[in-house]
Amino acid sequence: MINKIGQVMIYVNDQEAVAKFWTEKVGFVIKSENAASDAERWIEIAPTKDAATTFVLQDKVAVAKAQPEMNLGTPSILLYGDNLDAMYEDFKAKGITVGALVDVPNMGRVFNFADPENNYFAILQK
């Protein structure tokens, strides 16, 4: 039986730039990573060091060579957060591409944002 989500793999072209975006602009931390010289480089990031669920930034080219049948599109990922108005303004001030801040009936408030490779994510405040 599956009882929790451990990691979400995000396939990117420039791991360093995307990791920098998540850590310096969004506020995530790097939990672990392997050596930049490794053939299949990965960087594990999360909102905090103790977060149970993490994103793992995988090199899109390396994964495609190892497993050409894989769909390497970015999954749709919904994050939960607090103080959405402040976060929204902070993201805009940092130059992050953001969508409209909207109220979703029976869910809460939400906005989406894009990383440097134009992958979109959403943050919901219940």
Salt bridges, closest charged atoms under 4 A:
GLU16 OE2 - ARG41 NH2 3.00
GLU33 OE1 - ARG41 NH2 2.63
ASP85 OD1 - ARG109 NH1 2.76
GLU89 OE2 - LYS92 NZ 3.65
ASP90 OD2 - LYS94 NZ 3.00
ASP103 OD1 - ARG109 NE 3.10
